[in-house]
Amino acid sequence: MFLGKVDGCWFAHYLSREQIKPFMNKGERISRLVAELTAQDVDPNQRDIAKHPFYRAFFQCWNEQRYYEAHDVLEQLWLRTDSGDADFFKGLIQAAGAFVHLQKRFEHPFHAKHSRRLPPAVRLFQLAERNLSSFAPQHHGLDVVALCQLLRAYANQIVEFDYKTNPWSPQTAPRLELSPGKN
């Protein structure tokens, strides 16, 4: 059993991070995360996108304010799916990325790097809205119109306050819910 600190991380198992990392690529790590989130085996070949574990995990991560993980999870689905949903997935990934910027800015408002995250967030909100809008009004159980309105509202609020005010906080973070029906 290994109990020690490596690069600031504690490990309490028989393998260190350096021993584990070579055995898992990013896709495998994401699959493991999705399995942990859903508490079930992950079938990456699920054809119904609205039921796909990676798609559902995206919304779970989003609602837990784990935007970076949401981005990673959906990116794996996007890369594995050969369909007309590429722009839909890109839009959701960009939306999550925009919220990563806002979250980092909220957590570190005076940090040299994180204090400059509002302009890139606005650009990602605009790109996300552009990519998602053609899938309105609803796609794969998501109210695309409502999401586009949300993205536009966040971008407009940032611009209105001359990129000086972050509209995001953990208490007011938006949630995304899927409807039980399809498209």
C-alpha positions in Angstrom: 0.0 0.0 0.0 1.3 3.4 -1.0 0.6 6.3 1.3 2.4 9.4 0.4 2.3 12.8 -1.2 3.4 13.2 -4.8 3.3 16.7 -6.4 0.9 18.0 -3.7 -1.5 15.0 -4.1 -2.0 12.3 -1.4 -2.4 8.7 -2.5 -3.8 5.9 -0.3 -3.5 2.8 -2.5 -0.8 0.6 -3.8 -0.1 2.6 -7.0 1.1 6.2 -7.2 -0.3 8.6 -9.8 2.8 8.1 -12.0 2.0 4.4 -12.0 -1.7 4.8 -12.7 -1.6 7.5 -15.4 0.1 5.5 -18.1 -2.7 2.9 -18.0 -5.6 5.4 -18.6 -6.1 7.7 -21.4 -8.5 10.7 -21.2 -11.4 8.7 -22.7 -11.0 6.0 -20.2 -10.8 8.5 -17.3 -14.0 10.2 -18.6 -15.8 6.8 -18.9 -14.8 6.0 -15.3 -16.2 9.4 -14.2 -19.4 8.8 -16.0 -19.7 5.3 -14.5 -19.2 6.9 -11.0 -21.8 9.6 -11.7 -24.4 7.2 -13.0 -23.6 4.3 -10.7 -23.9 1.9 -13.6 -21.9 0.5 -16.5 -21.4 2.9 -19.3 -22.5 1.9 -22.7 -20.7 4.3 -25.1 -22.6 2.7 -28.0 -26.0 3.9 -26.8 -27.7 5.2 -30.0 -30.4 7.4 -28.3 -28.5 10.5 -27.5 -31.1 11.7 -24.9 -30.4 8.4 -23.0 -26.7 8.3 -23.6 -24.8 8.2 -20.3 -22.3 10.8 -21.4 -25.1 13.2 -22.5 -26.9 12.7 -19.2 -23.6 13.1 -17.2 -23.0 16.4 -18.9 -26.2 17.8 -17.3 -25.4 16.2 -14.0 -22.0 17.8 -14.0 -23.5 21.1 -15.1 -26.0 21.1 -12.3 -23.3 20.3 -9.8 -21.4 23.4 -11.1 -18.7 21.1 -12.5 -18.5 22.8 -15.8 -15.0 21.7 -16.8 -16.0 18.1 -16.2 -19.3 18.7 -18.1 -17.2 19.9 -21.0 -14.9 16.9 -20.9 -17.8 14.4 -20.7 -19.7 15.8 -23.7 -16.5 16.2 -25.7 -16.0 12.4 -25.5 -19.5 11.9 -26.9 -19.0 14.5 -29.6 -15.8 12.8 -30.7 -17.4 9.3 -30.7 -20.6 10.4 -32.5 -20.8 10.6 -36.3 -24.1 12.5 -36.7 -25.7 15.8 -37.5 -25.4 16.8 -33.8 -21.8 18.1 -34.1 -22.9 21.8 -33.8 -25.3 20.9 -31.0 -22.5 19.2 -29.0 -20.1 22.1 -29.8 -22.6 24.6 -28.5 -23.1 22.8 -25.2 -19.4 22.4 -24.8 -18.9 26.1 -25.5 -21.6 27.0 -23.0 -19.9 24.9 -20.3 -16.6 26.6 -21.2 -18.1 30.0 -20.8 -19.3 29.0 -17.3 -15.8 27.7 -16.5 -14.6 31.3 -17.2 -17.2 32.8 -15.0 -16.7 30.3 -12.2 -12.9 30.9 -12.2 -13.4 34.7 -12.2 -15.8 34.3 -9.3 -13.3 32.2 -7.3 -10.3 34.4 -8.1 -11.5 37.9 -9.0 -8.1 39.6 -8.5 -5.9 36.9 -10.0 -3.9 38.1 -13.0 -5.2 35.4 -15.3 -8.7 34.8 -13.9 -9.6 38.5 -13.6 -9.5 38.6 -17.5 -12.0 35.8 -18.1 -15.2 37.8 -18.9 -14.4 38.7 -22.5 -13.6 35.1 -23.5 -16.8 34.0 -21.7 -18.9 36.4 -23.8 -17.3 35.1 -27.0 -18.1 31.5 -25.9 -21.7 32.5 -25.0 -22.1 33.9 -28.5 -20.5 30.9 -30.2 -22.6 28.5 -28.2 -25.8 30.4 -29.0 -24.9 30.4 -32.7 -24.2 26.7 -32.7 -27.3 25.8 -30.7 -29.9 28.0 -32.3 -30.5 25.9 -35.3 -31.6 23.1 -33.1 -34.5 25.1 -31.5 -37.0 24.8 -30.1 -36.0 21.4 -28.5 -33.4 18.9 -29.2 -32.6 15.6 -27.4 -34.8 16.6 -24.5 -33.3 20.0 -24.0 -35.2 23.3 -24.3 -32.7 24.9 -26.7 -34.7 28.2 -26.9 -34.5 28.6 -23.1 -30.8 27.8 -23.1 -30.0 30.3 -25.9 -32.0 33.0 -24.0 -29.9 32.1 -20.9 -26.6 32.4 -22.7 -27.7 35.7 -24.4 -28.7 37.1 -21.0 -25.4 36.3 -19.4 -23.4 37.7 -22.3 -25.6 40.9 -22.4 -25.2 41.4 -18.6 -21.4 41.2 -18.8 -21.3 43.6 -21.8 -23.8 46.0 -20.2 -21.5 46.4 -17.2 -18.5 46.9 -19.4 -16.9 43.5 -18.6 -16.4 44.5 -14.9 -19.2 42.5 -13.3 -19.5 38.8 -13.2 -23.2 37.7 -13.2 -22.4 34.2 -12.0 -22.4 33.0 -8.4 -22.8 29.5 -6.9 -26.1 30.6 -5.4 -27.6 31.7 -8.7 -25.9 29.2 -11.0 -28.3 28.1 -13.8 -29.6 24.5 -13.9 -30.4 22.6 -17.0 -33.1 20.0 -17.1 -34.0 17.5 -19.7 -37.6 16.9 -20.6 -38.7 13.2 -20.7 -39.9 13.5 -24.3 -37.6 13.4 -27.3 -36.8 16.4 -29.6 
